[in-house]
Amino acid sequence: MKTPRSFWLAVTLTGLALTGFATAALAQNKRPMSFMDAQEIRNASAPAISPDGKWGLYSLSVPDWKAAKRFTDIYLVSLDGGVASTRQMTFTKDKNEGVARWSRDGKFFVFLSDREAPASNAAQSQLYLMRPDGGEARKITEAKDGVNGFAFSKDGKWLVFSAGKSDDQQLWGLPVAEIETAKPKQLTKHATPVASWQFSPDSKRIYFVAPDSVNKDDKERIEKKFTVRIRNEESPLSHLWAFDLDTNKEARLTSAPEYSVTNVTVSKDGKWIGFTGMPKDRYQRTVTESFIYADLYLLDTASGKIERLTENKEIGESSLSFSPDGKWIAFSASDNFEYFRNGRVFLRPVSGGQWKELGDGFDGDVSVGFWSEDGKTIYFNEGWRATSQLFALSTDTGKVAPVTNEKGVLSVVQDEDTKTLVLNFSDSQMPSNYFVATSVAALGNRAGWKQLTDINPQIKNIALGETEAVQWKSSDGKMVEGVLVKPVGYERGKRYPLIVQIHGGPAGADVLRFNPGYGAQTYAGAGYVVLCPNYRGSTNYGERHKMEIGGDYFRQGYDDIMTGVDHLIAQGLVDGDKMGAMGWSAGGHWSNWILTHTDRFKAISSGAGAVNWISMYAQSDVQRNREFYYGGKPPYEDFSKYWDVSPLKFIKNAKTPTLIHVVDGDPRVPRPQSEELHMALRKLGVPTEFMVYPGNTHGIPDPRNQLVKAVAEFNWFEKYIRGKQGWFEWKELLKTLQDEKADEPKAEKKTEAGGQDGQ
């Protein structure tokens, strides 16, 4: 049997030697996981249930490594037949089809596609119609600048879409009865672009949000290459409008000069509209943080009267949610409206009255997901220790009860029309897949789930390390938990090198998902133990665990991590002389603290990590959380509180070889932080390398540079932990551009209907 090229590619990209665990994997016709395997994971999204509850549509995103892009197609699956009934509906190798939505009678569906986009604007999409029983897709729009969003009216009579350039986007409509023959009719001719929009429940109106003005001079100066960027630039207010489909008239519903409207929700009876008012104050708050200063409002659609529901400082609320009968309103916010505390749900009659706080006694975040039909229960998804579960909140008693208890990551949403429950689930052995259940009662037993997708079957051929939640006692006596991944072919009594992978946030958590941490399974395939600690400051372990680092950022979290390391050494699992640490964002902050407070690790990889909290405060796009973590005030009132927790203060202690990564235009942990670290290590003579990735995001945006980062830091650890010669050579990565399909049979050409040509 010929050894597949993919195996040798895996060996190349991990530096994996054919030791005992690799031999065992081969004997089972399985190979260790590579970083390329992670890049080639397929993702399903946008599930849509047919009106009769019998069929589901979803988009499948497939990576194309040579093009360095992902492309999507649409799939159809029977809710009764499950995975075996799956049928691919569109076949466009290098195009995108997605966001499929059913007509109200279920006879056809409409989706967005860029299959005929002009070369000058390859991302431009139009709407296409297709029937579930097959046939070619039919193009139904010719919008000059492409279609943005679309929706069917509740009564099924209209298909409405938004189209136009960003500064002139308007709404257009097609009568469903003539959808294949009629030309779209422009509905709105608003003076400014239409942003978000939605139908009223009775289908007579469309509610939309639009800015009060457009700065045409600003647009023109950019077109004429005056491209200076203005930090936290002033923007016009946006307000809520209604468009009447019978009269074609617009009506303004909000006009307050102190806020912009966003997050609009409408009650099912159409009598009430909830929205968030974002304050206008560009000098005090960044755009990123403005949501924590916003408030909720309630509009009576009959009278036009607006009631302000909240008036909080530094507390962000969720969108307003209405009970199915329209009698109650609810939202989630911090307990007692205090910054950073556990989330609670606040409930009151829509007609008025006192707010009732729900969820007391549950040491986690309570939120509003979906309601039971009688309005007596609110269901929500929440992280719980090293998992994520569905919980039920009683609107009568305020008590919380678990609905599921899975060793994995589960998220449940309810289809609004059919009430079908759609689950997205992943565990340590399986990437995310969709399932359905007919009732909440069926969620507690896996036998009640019907699997709809199996989008990464190739994983069955990959040898994975055993993954589990592990606990240990920290320096203050508290039990701390993390996710442990053992080497493939683990042998009891044998000590292995360790990589500590530290999650970001720090208000986040590592959970029992597929390939946790930063590619932990690839390290497991190469013979490493991986520990992903949920140190103090992490979520999922209660309010105190999350908030305890306020005013004392690194001390206890550092002890949590190091006692976890000591626990694994004491268990005989880890070789204490062969250890590395890595992380991104908050994980990078902790990596930098480890660098300056111990020399126990042989190598460190620091991604988007801060070293100087005084300069970081102004450089970043968020400040309020920094104040919470470092004493409750800006640094200008007490610089010492920020300097005392800055790794740069202790940089002379650094001895560990350190690889540094950052995205060039990262707004959250800007590049200068990494520059300060790199310069200090160079001047101190500590081995260091610095990799700057293109982009303007907090994470590396493109797959090839994601692979660069993964392979570079793996080789960094191999060099300094295992003593391997050399470090990073581009030829390793350039090999990935070779055509891997040379060993694969060519697929037969398919038609869009899902069958082979001629069938």
N, C-alpha and C positions, 0 to 999 in steps of 0.2 A: 504494500500500500504506500502510495506516495505521500510524504509528509507535506501538509499544506504550507504554502508560503506564509500564511498568517501566523503559523507557529514560529517560524524563524524570525518574522518581523517582531513578534512578541519578545523573543530572546534578545534581539538587537536593542529594542527600546527599553528594556529593563536591566540589561547587563546580567541576565540570569544565567547562572552556571547550572549544568545538569547534575545537581546534587541529588540526594536521596528523595527529597520531596518532589522535585521535578520528575524524576524517574517514576515515582509512584503515580504522578498525574498522567504521564504518558501511558502507563500501563492501563489506566482507566479510559484511554482515548480522550483525555482532557489535558488542557494546557493551562499554565498560569495566565492571569489577566495582565494585559498590557495597558499602557496609557492610551494607545490607539483604540483599544476596545471601548474605553470610556468615551472617546470622541465619537464613536460609531453607534452609540446608544440612540435608539429611535424614541420619539416622544409623541404620545397621543394627546389631543386637546379638543376643546370646543364640542363636547358631546351634546347632541340634540335628539330628543325623544319625539317620535311621531305622535300626532294628536290622539291616535287610538292606542298608544302605549305598546305597540307591537314591534317597532323598529327603532334602531338608533343609528345616527350618523356621527362620525368623528373625523377629525383631520389627523393624518399621520405625517410627522416631520421626519424626513430621512436625510442624514448628512451626506454630502458629496465632498469627499476629502479633496479631490483634485480641483474642484471649483472653489473650495473653502467656503461653502455655503450649505444651507439646509433647504430642501424643497419639500413641499407638502402635497398630498393627494387626499381624496375623500373616500371613506370606506363606509359600507352599510352592513349592519349586523342585526339579526333577529334576536329580540330579547328572550324568546323562548329557546331558540337554537344555540345561542351563545357563540363562542369562538368558532366552532365548526361551520357556522352559517355565514361567516364573514365574506364579504364580496367587495373587491376594489372597484370603485365607480369611475374614477378618473385616472388617466395615465399620461402624465406630462413630466418627462424625465428631468427637465431643467427649468420647470415653472412651478408656480404655487397656486394651489386650489385650497380654499379654506373657508371657515366661518359659514358652514352650511346651515340653512334654516328651512323648516318645513312650512308649506302653505297651510292655512288653517284647516283645510279639508284633507290634508295628507296625501293629495294626489301627485304632488311634485315638491321639489325643494330648489332653493336658489342659493348660489354660492358666489364668492368673489374669486376671480382668477386674473392673473397677469399673462395668460397664455398668448394673447395677441398684442401685448404691450409694444409700443414703438421703441426702437433702439435708443431714441433720445431720452426715454423715461421708462426703463425696464421694470420699475416697481409699480407702474400705473395699472390699476385693476378695474375690470368691468364686472357686471353681474351676468351670470349664466343660469339657465333653467335646465333641470334634468328630472326625469321620472324614475322612481325607484325600480321599475321593472325593466329598465335598460334603455338603450338608445343614446345617440350623441347629445352632448350638451348644446343648448341653443343660447346664443348671445342675445341679451335683451336690453342692454344699454350701450350707448356710444358717448358717454360723458367725456367732454373734451380733455379734462384734466384727471380723469379717473374717478371711480366711486370710492367713498371713504367708509361710511357705515350704512346699514339698511335694516328694515324691520317690516313685518306684516302688521296691519292694524288688527285689533282684537276681534273685530267682526269679519275679518278675512277679505274685505273689499279692496283694500289698498296695499300696495307695496311701495314704501317710501324710502328714499335713499338720499344721502348727502353727497354733494359733488362740488368741485371747483377748487381753485387754489386756496391755500390756507388763509389768505387775507380776503377771500370773497366766496366762501363756502355757503351754499344755499341748499334748500330741500326740494326734491323732485318727487313726483309720484306717478305710479302706473296702476290703472284699474286692473285688479286681478282677473276679472272676467275677460279682459282683452290683452292679457299680459304678453302674449306672443305676437301680437299684431300692432298694438297701439304704440305711439311714441310717448316717451316720458314728458310729463307736464311740469313746468317749474311752478312750485307752490309758493315758497317764500321769496320775496324780493327785498330782504331786509337791508338797511343801510350799512350794516356791519356783518361780518361773517357769523353764521350759525355754528355754535360749538356743540355741546351735548344736547340731545333731544330725546323725547319719548312720547308715545301715544297716550291719550287719556283712556281710562278703562272703557268708556262708551264709544271710543273711536271717532268722536266728533271733533276733537282738538289734538293738536300737537304742542306739547310744552317744549320750549327750547331756551337755552342760555346763549346770550350774545354780548360782546363787549359794547360799551357805550360809544366807543370811538376807535378809529384806526389811524395810526400815525403813518400816513403815506410818504411823508418826507423821510422817515426812518427807513422804510422799504427802499426808497429811491437811492438813498445814500449808500446802502449796502450794494445795490445793483451797480452803482458807479464806483465801487471798490473803496469806499470809506468804511472799512471793516473793523474799526476799533470796537472792542467789547466794553460795555459799561456794566460794572458789577452791581447787582441788585437793582437793575434799571426799573424805573417807574413804569407801571402798566395801567391801562384803563380799567375801570370797574366793569364787571359783567353782571347782567341782570336777567331775570326770568320773564319770558314772554309766552303768549298763547296764540296759536294760529288756528282759526276756525276753518275746517275743511268745506263747510257748506257755503260760507260767505266769502272765503279767501281773504279774510281780514285778520290783522294782527292786533293784539292787545297787550300792553305792558302791565305786568303784575307786580314788579318790585322796582323801587327807584331810590332806595336809601343811599345817601352819599358816603356812609361810613363802612360799607362792606360790599364784597362781590359774592354772587350766588354760585354755589357748587353743590354736588351730592344731592340732587333732587330725587325725592321719592313721592309717589302718589298712592293714596289709599285705594283699595279695591272698589269702593263705592264712588270714587272720584270726588268726594266732598272735601278732601284735605290734601294739602301738599306740604311736605317737610323739606327743608333745605338747610345747608350750612352757609353761614355768612362769614366769609374770610375778611379780616380787618385790613384796612388800608393804612399801612404804616411801614413804609420801606426803610425808614431810618432806624427803627428799633429792632426789626426782625428780618431774618433772611427768608427768602421764598420757601426754602426747605422746611423751616421751622414754623411758618405762619399758621399751620394747621392747629398747633397747640394753643393758639390764641383765638381760635374761631369759636362761634357759638351756633346753636340750633334755633330755627324759627319754624313756625307753623302758620300756614296760610289757609284761610277759609275760602274755598273757590266760589261760593255763592255771594259772599259780601266783599271779598277782597281784603278783609281785615287780616293783619299779620301780628302774631303773638311771638315775642321773644321768649324762648323756653329756658335758656341757660345764660348765665353771666359769670363765667369763670375766667380766672387768670392762669395761664400756663397749663391748662388742662384741655386736651383734645378729646372731643366726643366722636363717636361713630355716627354714621348716617342715621336718620330717624327711620324707624320701622313701625308699620301698622299691623295690628292683629287682623286675621282674615275677615272678621265681621266689622272692622273699622271702628270698634269701640275703644281700643287701647292704642297707645303709642309707647314706644320703648327705644332706648339707646344705651350704649355702654360707655363708661368713662371710669377713671380711677376712683377707687374707694374713697368716699367722703370728699371727693374732688381734690385730693391731695396728690401732688406730682409723684409719678412713678410707682404708685401703689398698685395692688392687684385690681384688675378690671372688675366692675360690677355693672349690673343692668338696672336701669332706672325706668319705672313704669308708672303710668297714670292714665286716667280716662282722657280720651282725645278732647272731650268737651271742657276739661279743666279739672282742677283739684290738686292735691298734694302728690308729690313724687314718692314712690316707694322703692327703696333700694333692695335689690334681690341678689342673692349669692353669698350672703354672710355665712361663714363657716366653711366655705370651700377655699382652700389655700391654693388658688390658681386664678387665672383670668377668666371671667365670665363674659360672654358676648352674645349678640343676637345673630343666629344663623337662620333658621326657619321655624315657623310656628306650627303647632298642631292645629287642626281645623277648628277645634272648640276654643282655641286661644288660651288653654290652660297650661300649655307647655311650650317652652322655647328650647330648641335644640341648637347646640353649638359645638364646634371642633376646637380642641385644645390640646397642647402638649402636656404629657403627663409622664414625668421622669424620663426614661429613654424611649418613650413612645409618643404617639398622638392618637387620641380617642375621640369618640362622640359622647357628649354629655347631655343630660336633660335638666332643664331648670323649671321648677314649678312656679307659675305666676301667682299662685295662691299662697304657698308657704315660703317661697324664696329659697327652697332647698335644692341642692344639686345632686344628681345621681348619675353614675356612669351607665352608658348604654352598651359600649363595647369594651373588650379587654383583649386586644390583640398585641402580639409581640412584633410590632411594626409601626408604620406610619399610615394612618387612615384619615381620610377627609370625606365627608358626606354632604351632598347638596340635594335639594328636592326639586324635581321638575315642576314648574308652577302649574301647568295644565293637567298633567296625568297623575301627579303626586308620586311618580316613580322616584325612588331613592337611588342616586348615582354615587357610587363609591370610587374613590381613587386610592389604591392601596399598594404599598411597597414594604418588603421586609428585607432581611439581610441576604436572602437568596434570590430575590426577584425584583427587578426594576418595576416602576409604577405601571399598573394596569387598571382598566375600568371594570367594575362589577355593578350589578343592579340588585336591588331588593324591593319587594312589594310593600313592605311595612317596616316600621321601626322595630317591631317585635322580632322580625327576621334578622335584624342586624347583629344581635348578640350571639348568633350561631353561624359559623362559616357555611354550614350546609344550606342556609337560607340565601346565600349569595349566588348569583349567576354571573360567571366570568364572561365578559364581552370581548376582551382583547388579550392577545399574547404576542406583543409587538417586538419582543426581543428573545426569540427562541434560541438564538445562538449562545445565550448565557448557559444553557444546559451543557454545553461542551467546554465550559471553562471551570477550572478547579478553583474553588473559593475557600478562603480561610474561615474557620469557625468564628462566629461573631456573637458576643453576649454582653449583657450589662454586668459590670463588676463594681463592687463597693469596697471602700476602705475607710479607715478612721483618720481624720485630719489632725492637725496639731492642737486644735481646741477640743478634740473629742467628738466632733460631729462626723457622722457618716456621710461620705461624698461618693458620688457615682460617676461612672463614665462608660464609654463603649470600648470594648476590648476586641481586637481582631488578632487571632492567632495565625501563625504561619501555616501555609498549605502543607499538609503532611506532618503537622505538629507531633512531636514525640515527648511524652511526659518525662520530666527529669532532665531534659536538655535545655540549656540556656541559649537564648537568642538575642541578637541586637534589637534595640528598641528605638522606635520613632514616636515621639509625643507630638500629636497633631492637635493644635489648640484652636477652637472655633472662634469666630468673630462675634461681634455684638458690643459688649460682652453679654447683653440681654438676648441670648440665643441658647441653643442646646444641641449637642450631638445625640442622634437617635438611632434606633435599630432599622435604618433604611439600607437600601442596596448600596454597596461601595461607599461607606461613610467616610467622614473626614475629607482629606485631600487625596483621593485615589488610594485609600487604605488597602484595598484588595491587591493592587499591584505590588505594594510593599510586602504584603503577606505572601504573594506568589514568589517573591525574591528572598523569602526567609526571614523577614522582620516581624516582630511583634509591634502592633500599633495600639497606642492608648489615646483615646479622645476624651479628655476629662471635662466634666461639667462642673467646673470650679465655681467658687463663690462669685456671684454676679450673673450666673446663668439663670435662665428661666426654667420652668417645668418642675421646680423643687420648692415652690412656695415663695411667699413675699420676702421673708427674712433672708433667705438664700440669695435672692435677686438683689435686695437693697443693702445688704450688709457691707458692701464695699464702698457705699457712699461716704465720702470724707476720708476713706482709707483704702484707696483703690487697689494697690498691688499686694499688700502684705498677706492677707489671708488667702487670696486666690493663688498666690505663689506657693504658699504652704500646701494648699489643696493639691496642686499639681505635683509638687515634689514628694509629698507623702504617698501619692498614687504610684509614683515611680518606685519609691522604697518598698511599697507593698508588693509590686511585681517582682522585685529583686528577692524579697524575703520568701516569696512563693516558689522560688527556683525557676522562674520563667524567663527572667531577663539577665543578661550579662551587663552588669553595671559599668563596665569599662568600654562598652560599645553602644553609646546612646546619642541620639540627635533630637532636635526640637524644631518645630516649624509652625507657622500660622499666618493668617492674612487678616488685616484690619486689627480688631482687638487681639486676635491671635498673634499678629505682628507686634503689637504693643507688649504682650506678655513674652514673646520671644526676645525682644530687646531687653526686658527686665531680667530675664534668665541670663542673657549674655553678660549683663553687668553685675550679677549677684551670685554666680556660681561658675566653676570651671569643670563641672562634672560631665558636661556634654562635649562630645568630640566635634560636633558641627551643628550649625544653626542656619535655617533659612527664614528670613524675615520679609514678609510681604505687606506692603502698605502699612508699615508700623511707625508710630510716633516716638520721638525721642526727647522732644522739648515741648512740654505742655504750655509754656508761656507763648511761644511763637505759634504753636498749633491752634490755640484758641482763635486767633484772628484769621489764620489761613483757611480753616475748615468752613464748610457750609452749615455746620451746626454748633451751637454754643451752650444751650440750656442744659443738655445732658452732661457736658463737661463741668459745669458749675455744680451739678448734683454730685458728681464723682469726686470733685476736688474742693469741697468745703462749702458749697452753696452760694458762692459769690464769684463775680468775674475776677480774673487775675489782678486787675488794676487796683483792687482793694487789698490784696494780700498775695504778692508774687511768690512768697515762700511756699505756700500751699501747693502751687503748681510746680515749682522748681524741685521741691523735695520728693516728688513722685516722677520726676523726669529721668529716664535712663541716662540721659546725657550727663547728669550730675555725677554719675558713678562710672563714667565711661573708662576711666583709667583702670578699672578692675577687669575690663574685657580682655579675654585671651582666646576665645573660641573662634575658629574660622567661620566667617559669616557671609552668606550669600544674600544679597538684597534685591528685592523686586518692587517696582512701582509702575503705575500707569502715568504717563506723562501729564495728562490733564486731570488727574484724580481730584474731584471737588471735596471729598470727605477727609482723606488723609493725603494732603497735597505732596507733590514731589520734594519740596524743600526739606521735609522731615527725613526722607531717605538720603538726601544730599548731606545733611548734617551728620548722619550716622556714618556714611561712607567716608567722608573726609576725616572724621575722628579716628576711625579704624586704620585708615591709611597712615595718618600721622603717628599712630601708636605702633605701627608695624604688625597689626593683626591681619592675617590672610583674609582678604575680602574681594568679592566681585559684585558688580552693580549692573542690573539689567533694567532698562527703561523701555516700557512697551507703549506703542502708540494708542491714542484714544483719549476720551474725556469722561470715563466712567470709573466707578470705584473698584470694578473688577476688570480683568482682561477681556475685552469684548470679542476677539476673533479666535477661532479654533486653532489656527496654526501657532499663534503666540501662546495660547493656553498650553499647547503641547510643548513648546519651547520651555516654558516655566517648569512644567512637570518633569521633563527629562533632565533639565539642568540641575534642579535641586536633588533629584534622585542620584545623579552622578556625583553631586557634591557630597552627599552622605556616603556613597560607596567609596569615595576617595579618602575621606577623613575618618570614617568609622571602620571600614574594612581594609583600608590601605591599598586600594586598587590604583594602578598607575593612570596618569592622565586625568582629564576631567570632562570637558565638554567639547565635542567636535561636531561641526555642522553636517558632516557626511552622514551621521546617524539619522538626522531628521530628513535630509534630502532623499534618503532611500524611501521614505514614506510616500514620495511623489511618484514612485514607479507604479505601473499599472498592475494592481493586485489581481485583476480579473483574468489574467492570462491562463490561470489554472482552472477557471470556472467555465462551465458550458454556457453558451449564449442563450439568453432567455428568448422565448418566442414573443413575437410582437402581439400586443393586445389592443383591443378596441376599448373605447370608453365604457361600453356596456358591461365589461367585465369578462368577456369571453375571448377566445382566440379569433383572429381574422378568419372570416368565412363561416363562422358558426352563429 
